[in-house]
Amino acid sequence: QLLCSVNCNAHTLYANDRSSLAPVGIAVYLQGSAFNHSCVPSAEFCNVGTSLTVRALRRVQRGEEITVSYVPTTMNLKERRRCLEGQYKFVCACARCVAEGVS
């Protein structure tokens, strides 16, 4: 059960220098684990050392849920669904996935 929790809730830590996007480890943050997924996220996670911060990607309306993407937003629909089903065990039905599934 612990390994499943880590697999679904871990956040990748990156080196502090902006020249490298190489991961250096993972961490589980209780508050970070409470964010839901969207393929059109309103925020993203960033880390400074071992601290997790949330940065808005656009203006968030009062009462709007703040979401993050669990997968790279550059993936196509098939890739996103494969990753989300494989690691997080759900099929995304956000507005982007619905629109791309129709076309």
N, C-alpha and C positions, 0 to 999 in steps of 0.2 A: 504494500500500500504506500509506503514511503517513497519507493522508486517511481511509482505512478504519479504521485504528487509532485515530485521533482520534475519529472518529464513534462508535465502539463503546466507547471508554474515557474520554471526556472527562467531567469533572464541572463542573457549573455553579457559578460563584462568585457570591455575593450580597453586597450592600452590608453593611457592619458594623452599621449601625443596624437594629434590629428593626422599625422602623416601615415598612420597605420590603422587599418580597420581589422587587424587580426585579433580574434578573440583570445582572451587570456584566462578565462574561467567562467563559471556560472554562479549565480546566487539566487536564493528564493526570498522575495520580499512580500510580506503579508499584504500590505496595501497595494502593491503592484499586481498582485494576483487577483484583485477584485475588478479589474478592468475587463470589459467585454470586447469582443472582436468586431471589426468591420473592415471590409476591403476598401472602404473610403473613410479612413480614420480621421478623427478630429485632433488627435494628439499622437505623440511618439515618446518612447522611453529613451532616456540618455543616462549615462552614468559618468560620474566624476569620482574617480577612485572607486570606492565600494558603495557610494551613495547613489540611489536611483532617483532620478528626477523625471517629471512629466512636462513635455513642452507642447503647447498648442501649435497645430499646423495651420489653423485658420481661426477665424473668429467663432467662438462657441456661444450660442444663444442661451439665455437664461432658461433653465429647466431641461436643456438638451443633454442627453447622455454623452459623456466623454468616452470615446472608444479609441482603441489602438489596433493595429493590424498584427496578427500573430505570424504572418508570413510576409515576404517581400511583396510590395504592391505592384512591382513590375512583372510579376508572374501573370500568365494568362489564366482564364477560368479553370481549365482542366488541371493545370499545375497547382493552383490554389486549393481546389477541392481535394486533390490527391493528398496534399500536405496536411490540410485541416482534418480530413477524415483519418489519415494515418496517425497523426500525433495527438490530435485533440478530440477525435471521435465524434465530430458533428459535420453536417453539411451546411455550409453558409448560405443564408437566404437574404443577405443584405441587398440593398437597392442595386448595387453594381453587379452582383452575381445574377440577380433576376434579369436585369437588362441585357447582360451579355449572354445569358442562357436562351433568351428569346430570339436574338439576332442570328 
